[in-house]
Amino acid sequence: MEAEDDVQMNIYHVPSMHRLSHLQGHQRVPSGSRGFHEVATRDAETRLQNELDRLTLDAPESFRPVCKKEMDGFAALFRRFLADKKKGQPIEWDKIQKLPQSTIRDYASLNTPSIEEAKKMLEKLVVIKLNGGLGTSMGCHGPKSVIPVRSELSFLDLTVQQIQYLNKKYGTNVPLVLMNSFNTDEDTQKIIKKYSGFEVEIYTFCQ
């Protein structure tokens, strides 16, 4: 009898879920996947806008109006993408057409630029390489870019050689920029020291 009384008392004192939500100060949110997707979509849009605003502020003041215009255009495209996704609007593949044949030119038909023309173009060039991945899945300790791929030369060796060839041939100074990650930055700083004798300026930053 005492056991039954204890059980009855325990059941009696268990508060309802509705009461618990008020006691704990929680507000109800939309239930189900629809509510979740709505919250996630709003969050994605807000976060994107914050990042675009930050990028605009980082731009030089003279360039800021142009930068803001480009960022606003990108934000509008992103909002359109989210709206179409919410509607479940399918891609209309029939509206996607190939480029007109007249816009495609065969490489062999292109005019070879003069040394001076090539130099002017190369003076506007910066080679940026993604260098954030590790090569552990391929049995390599360190960045993937140091994996030997040809004649004991790594991806990074070949890239530096190619840029040095351009710099020597055209008398220019095309730099190499490596986009490192926290996984590869420290090792990369050590690796690039071996290129100090090459005619290539190498810069790095951590993403």
C-alpha positions in Angstrom: 0.0 0.0 0.0 2.9 2.4 0.9 4.5 1.6 -2.5 1.3 2.4 -4.3 1.0 5.7 -2.4 4.6 6.6 -3.4 3.9 5.9 -7.1 0.7 8.0 -7.0 2.6 10.9 -5.3 5.4 10.8 -7.9 2.9 10.8 -10.8 0.9 13.6 -9.2 4.0 15.9 -8.8 5.3 15.4 -12.4 4.5 18.8 -14.1 3.1 18.9 -17.6 5.4 19.7 -20.6 3.5 22.9 -21.1 4.1 23.9 -17.5 7.8 22.9 -17.8 8.3 25.2 -20.8 7.0 28.2 -18.7 9.0 27.2 -15.6 12.3 26.9 -17.6 11.6 30.1 -19.5 11.6 28.5 -23.0 9.5 29.8 -25.8 8.0 27.5 -28.3 9.5 27.5 -31.8 7.9 26.2 -35.0 7.8 22.4 -35.0 8.9 20.1 -37.7 11.3 20.4 -40.6 9.5 23.5 -42.0 10.2 25.6 -39.0 13.8 24.4 -38.9 14.4 25.3 -42.5 12.8 28.7 -42.0 15.1 29.5 -39.1 18.2 28.1 -41.0 17.4 30.2 -44.1 17.0 33.4 -42.1 20.3 32.7 -40.3 22.1 32.0 -43.6 20.9 35.3 -45.0 21.8 37.3 -41.9 25.3 35.8 -41.7 25.9 36.4 -45.4 24.9 40.0 -45.1 27.2 40.5 -42.1 30.1 39.0 -44.0 29.5 41.1 -47.1 29.3 44.3 -44.9 32.6 43.4 -43.3 34.2 42.9 -46.7 32.9 46.2 -47.9 34.3 48.0 -44.9 37.7 46.4 -45.4 37.9 47.8 -49.0 39.8 51.0 -49.6 37.6 54.0 -49.1 37.8 55.1 -52.8 36.8 51.6 -53.9 34.1 51.1 -51.3 31.0 52.4 -53.4 31.9 49.9 -56.2 32.5 47.1 -53.7 29.2 47.8 -52.0 27.3 47.7 -55.3 28.9 44.3 -56.2 28.1 42.9 -52.7 24.5 44.1 -52.9 24.1 42.4 -56.2 25.5 39.2 -54.8 23.2 39.4 -51.8 20.2 39.9 -54.1 21.2 36.7 -56.1 21.5 34.8 -52.8 18.1 35.9 -51.6 16.6 34.9 -54.9 18.3 31.5 -54.6 16.8 31.0 -51.1 13.4 32.1 -52.3 13.4 29.7 -55.3 14.6 27.0 -53.0 11.7 27.6 -50.5 9.2 27.5 -53.3 10.6 24.2 -54.5 11.0 25.8 -57.9 12.9 23.3 -60.2 15.7 24.2 -62.6 14.3 24.7 -66.1 16.9 22.8 -68.0 15.4 23.6 -71.3 16.2 27.3 -70.8 19.9 26.5 -70.3 21.6 26.7 -73.6 25.1 26.2 -74.9 27.3 29.2 -75.7 27.0 30.2 -79.4 29.7 28.7 -81.5 30.9 32.1 -82.5 31.9 32.8 -78.9 34.2 29.8 -78.7 37.7 30.2 -80.3 40.2 27.4 -80.8 43.4 28.0 -79.0 45.4 27.4 -82.2 43.6 30.3 -83.9 44.6 32.9 -81.3 47.2 35.4 -82.2 50.5 35.1 -80.4 51.1 38.3 -78.4 54.4 40.1 -78.7 56.9 40.0 -75.8 55.8 43.5 -74.7 52.1 42.7 -75.0 52.6 39.5 -72.9 54.7 41.4 -70.3 51.9 44.0 -69.9 49.3 41.3 -69.3 51.6 39.4 -66.9 52.1 42.6 -64.9 48.4 42.3 -63.9 48.6 38.6 -63.0 48.8 37.1 -59.5 48.8 33.3 -59.2 46.7 32.2 -56.2 46.9 28.6 -55.0 44.7 26.8 -52.5 47.0 25.2 -50.0 44.8 24.2 -47.1 44.6 20.4 -47.4 46.7 17.8 -45.8 48.0 14.8 -47.7 47.4 12.2 -44.9 45.0 10.2 -47.1 47.8 9.7 -49.6 50.4 8.8 -47.1 51.9 12.2 -47.0 52.7 14.2 -43.8 52.1 17.8 -44.4 50.4 19.8 -47.2 49.2 18.0 -50.3 51.2 20.5 -52.4 54.5 18.8 -51.3 53.5 15.3 -52.7 55.9 14.3 -55.5 54.1 14.0 -58.7 56.7 14.0 -61.5 60.4 13.4 -61.5 60.5 13.7 -57.7 59.0 17.2 -58.1 56.0 18.2 -56.0 52.9 20.2 -57.1 54.5 23.3 -55.4 57.8 22.7 -57.1 56.2 22.6 -60.5 54.1 25.7 -59.8 57.2 27.7 -58.8 59.1 26.5 -61.9 56.3 27.6 -64.2 56.1 31.0 -62.7 59.8 31.5 -62.7 59.8 30.6 -66.4 57.3 33.4 -67.1 59.2 35.9 -65.0 62.5 35.1 -66.8 61.1 35.0 -70.3 59.1 38.2 -70.1 61.1 40.1 -67.5 58.2 40.4 -65.2 57.4 39.7 -61.6 54.4 37.4 -61.3 53.9 36.6 -57.5 52.6 33.4 -56.0 50.1 33.6 -53.2 49.4 30.5 -51.1 46.1 30.2 -49.3 47.0 28.1 -46.2 44.8 26.7 -43.5 45.7 26.3 -39.8 46.7 22.7 -40.7 49.2 23.7 -43.3 50.5 27.2 -42.4 53.3 26.2 -40.1 54.8 23.5 -42.4 54.4 25.8 -45.5 56.4 28.6 -43.9 59.3 26.1 -43.6 58.9 24.6 -47.0 58.9 27.8 -49.0 62.3 28.8 -47.7 63.9 26.4 -50.3 62.6 28.7 -53.0 64.5 31.8 -51.8 66.9 31.5 -54.7 64.1 31.5 -57.3 62.8 34.5 -59.2 59.4 34.2 -57.6 58.0 36.2 -54.8 55.9 33.9 -52.6 53.3 35.3 -50.2 51.0 33.3 -47.8 48.0 33.9 -45.6 45.9 31.7 -43.4 42.2 31.4 -44.5 
